[in-house]
Amino acid sequence: MFNYIAKKLTKPASPKTIEELMAAGGRLVFHVPVTDANGRVLPPEEVRELHIKNARMKIASHEGIVAKAEGLRTVAELEPLVSEAMAKGGAAAKHWELMQRRYFGGMAEMHEVEQAQHAFNVAAEAARPLNAELSTVKAAEVARAEINRLKAEYKL
């Protein structure tokens, strides 16, 4: 009886499967050696310096994206303007489609269809720069977040 209990206490637990490890909050870390052009395995200090150099290049790239958004309006200011412009464009598109149907039904003249098309084109042209500005500002926000992450990760 004593031998049975001693064996149970000293028997090592079976290793966890990868799924069990991940479910328990663990993580897999792959250790792949980094080599230079000559095939020499780089020491961890040199690898860290390479990572820092790469992070600095990424930060410089992201700072260029942020610089493009300097002086532009914020997302909170732009989103209502873009929504309004898109709504006007949608209404103009519906009116243009209606005028086309009326024309083919014999209830409208061609100049009315052309006027509706022109109104749609004007509304679409008004929305384009707002959408471009909004996408620039959103890209700058993503770039700022990435800059902060890289600076925190590499303590730059």
N, C-alpha and C positions, 0 to 999 in steps of 0.2 A: 504494500500500500504506500509506504513511504517513497519507494523508488518511483512509483507511478506519479505521485504528486511532484517529486523533484524533477522528473522528466518533463512534466507539463510546465513547470515554472521556468526551466532553463531552455526549453525548446524555442528556437527563434521563430518569430512570426514570418509568414510567407510574404514575399515582396508584393507591393501593391501593383496593380496593373496601371497603365497610363491613364485609363479612364477614371480609376479610383483616385489617382493622384490629382488629376485635374479637378475632379468633383470636390476634393478636400481643400481646394484653393492653392494647390502646388503649381509649379510651372516647370517647363522643360527648358534647359539651357544647353544649347549646343556649343561645344568648344571646337571651333574650326581654326586651325592655325593660319595666320596671315603671313604670306610670303612676299618678298620683294621680287624684282625682275630676274634676279639671279637664282631664285629658289630658296634663298635663306629665310628661315623662319624668324619673324620679327619678334623681339621681346615685347612684353605688355606695355612698356613705357612708350615705345615707338608706335605701337598700334594706337594707343591713346592720343598721341600727338597727331596721327593721321586722322583720327576721328574728330579731333578739335579743329584741325585745318579744314576738314570737310564741313563741319558745322559753321565755321566762320564764312565759308563760301556761300552756304545756304542762307545764312543771316544777311549777307550782302545782297543776295538775290531778292530776298523778301523785303529788304529795306527799299529796294528799287520799286517794288510793287506798292509799298506804303507811300513812297514819295509821289507816285502818280495820283494818289488820292488826297494829297494835301490841298486844302482850300475848297474841297468839294463838300456838298451837304451830307448830313448823316443819313443812315438807313431809315431812322424814324421820320426824318423829313421827306425822304424820297419815296417811301412806300405808298403813302396816300396819293402823291402826285402820279405815280406810275399806275396805281389802281384807277384813278380818275381818267387818265389818258387811255388806258385799255378799255374802260367802259365806254368812252366816247368813240373809240375805234370800233368796238363791237356794235354800237348803235348805228354808226355810219355804214358798217358792213351789212347789217340787216336792212337798212334803208336802200342801199344799192341793190341788194338781192331782190327786194320788193319791187323796185323800179324796173329791174330787168324782167321780172315776171309780168309786170303790167305792160311793158313794151311788147313782149311776145304775145300777150293777150289782146293787144290792140287798144289798151287803155292809157298809154303814155307815149310821149314823143321821145325821140332819140336824145335830144338836148337835155331832157330831164334825167335820163340815165347817165349821160356824161357828167351832169352836175353832181349826181349822187356819187359817181365814181371819183370825181375830183374831191368831194368832201371826205370820202374814205381815205384817199391818198394824203390829204392834209392831216387828217387825224393820225394816220400811221406815221407820218413824218414827225409829228409832234411827240409821239411815244418813243421813237428810236433813241434820241439823245438821253432821255430820262432813263431808259433801260440800260444804256451803256454806262451812264454815271452810276446807277445802282449796282451794276455788276462790278464796276471798278471799286466802289466803296466796300462791297461785300468781300471781294478778293483781298483788299487791304486789311479787313478785320481778320480774315483767316491767316494772312501773313503775319500780322501782329501777334496772334496767338502762337503761331509756330516759332516766331522769334523768342517770345517769352519762354516757351517750352525748351528750346535749344539752349538758351542762356541758363535756365535752371538746371538742365541735365548736365551740361558741361561746365557749369559755374564760371561763365564768361562775364 
